[in-house]
Amino acid sequence: MTPSATTTPAWFDLTPDQRAILGPLREFLRSEVAPGAIQRDRDGAFPHDIVARLGAMGVFGLQVPEKYGGAALDTVTAALVIEEIAAVDGSLALTVASHNSLCTGHLLQAADERQRQAWLPALATAERLGAWCLTEPGAGSDAASLTTRAEQRGQRFVIDGSKVFITQGTVAGTYVVVARTDPPREGAARSDGISAFVVDGDSPGLLRGTPEKKLGLHASDTTPLTFEGLEVPSENLLGERGAGFHDVVAVLSGGRIGIGAMGIGLGRAALETAARYAQERRQFGRAIVRHQAIAFKIAEMATELEAARLLVRKAAVLRDLGRDYVMAASMAKLKGSVAGVNACDAAIQILGGYGYVEDYEVERMWRDARLTRIGEGTDEIQHVLIAREYLRSLAR
Ligand SMILES: Cc1cc2nc3c(=O)[nH]c(=O)nc-3n(C[C@H](O)[C@H](O)[C@H](O)COP(=O)(O)OP(=O)(O)OC[C@H]3O[C@@H](n4cnc5c(N)ncnc54)[C@H](O)[C@@H]3O)c2cc1C
């Protein structure tokens, strides 16, 4: 048989549709986002104007169906969008990734038709930003140990508790809150009895704390929240009462593809900066790229980022095909974030002293990328998940 390579596009090539989406996005990022990135990082300023303009371009409804005002992209293309944004501004990439994958992602995962119509259109256009509230002071990696409670009183639930590290905690208009409604049934897992609610940001009882001062991602909003007698109509319960943790796990798996892409975007930008610099900077009578120690670093960065990109692509393709992508998403997240951080670190080394100051931006990329090894499941938790899924696959 003749190989079909001449007629079948390679699965990693961009399609014409993807080129049509990424072209204008790259231009917008180059002209409107890149110039202010250093200043926003200094000021910790949330870019409301940029968010609104990206909202008009469909970037805040990446996978929302068109009938709710979204761009209806597949996961592969959504990951490419996040990589592009991260290559210019890590904070903006986290804003886009968390809004799409977590808050909006939870609604796409669990909302019924009435809830979709009520909540998705404003999220898809960034008229309202979304926040997803899972982590608590005492419940991080072990999210099922959360203690926020939602008690039913007639036709409403009353939520009490506190959350930490909530992206868009201050600036969001729509919140998905994960809380315990019931104790675990006998013999059931600890996660049994956990539910999720969609909450209007104007609700009395939703109290926003002081935004965190962070290592990086200064222009992304990270805020603790307290719920004090927060009343939510029963119709805002997402999915089945007590079975919400299944949706949480699914939302996190989808989100990990985006965080892997974010790590790659940051690492790619650092690699490009370092490669350009190494060709221009001369020491000992030659461009530093002619010193093999530097050229090998560039080779390593490029190879690791490409390997990570292929893992992100595989996880995204599996998700789009409706196949099991849990292990692939964890691998993509682990590899994408580690390759991204390592590339930023190597870029700082290649730039020497100039890498350590803000003008060349690689120090900011490193600070921003570092979060990708923590958020949406740490490296260690990805190892736990990958080992579990791999051993399960052997047993099948
Ligand atoms: C900038 C930022 C944005 C965030 N955005 C959000 C958000 O929008 N919504 C939200 O709900 N949360 C958010 N988070 C929270 C984030 O998901 C958690 O920080 C993360 O899951 C880790 O939880 P933790 O910080 O409590 O660490 P811990 O769970 O306390 O972990 C501490 C250390 O112990 C390790 N560890 C824990 N358990 C195990 C184990 N079983 N085996 C091996 N090692 C283990 C961890 O890997 C880590 O190294 C955000 C965090 C940050 C920093």
The ligand as an ORCA input file, in Angstrom:
! r2SCAN-3c Opt
* xyz 0 1
  C      -1.790     31.715     41.403
  C      -2.721     30.626     41.841
  C      -3.967     30.531     41.263
  C      -4.872     29.540     41.701
  N      -6.149     29.533     41.189
  C      -7.071     28.721     41.760
  C      -8.449     28.814     41.393
  O      -8.824     29.616     40.532
  N      -9.351     28.015     42.019
  C      -8.981     27.119     42.974
  O      -9.848     26.433     43.509
  N      -7.666     26.987     43.345
  C      -6.714     27.770     42.775
  N      -5.393     27.681     43.153
  C      -5.013     26.704     44.154
  C      -4.145     25.576     43.623
  O      -4.903     24.724     42.817
  C      -3.500     24.880     44.837
  O      -2.528     25.780     45.343
  C      -2.870     23.562     44.482
  O      -3.851     22.612     44.144
  C      -2.025     22.995     45.646
  O      -2.724     23.053     46.849
  P      -2.000     23.707     48.117
  O      -1.445     25.001     47.704
  O      -2.946     23.685     49.248
  O      -0.770     22.748     48.425
  P      -0.795     21.390     49.276
  O      -1.875     20.494     48.792
  O      -0.765     21.708     50.722
  O       0.593     20.753     48.850
  C       1.839     21.160     49.440
  C       2.914     20.213     48.904
  O       2.623     18.862     49.291
  C       2.565     18.031     48.147
  N       1.578     16.977     48.303
  C       0.292     17.089     48.721
  N      -0.311     15.896     48.688
  C       0.602     15.004     48.204
  C       0.580     13.606     47.930
  N      -0.534     12.869     48.079
  N       1.712     13.024     47.446
  C       2.833     13.788     47.258
  N       2.915     15.098     47.513
  C       1.808     15.698     47.969
  C       2.194     18.979     46.997
  O       2.554     18.451     45.743
  C       2.977     20.221     47.369
  O       4.304     20.065     46.956
  C      -4.469     28.613     42.694
  C      -3.180     28.699     43.252
  C      -2.322     29.693     42.850
  C      -0.963     29.783     43.501
*
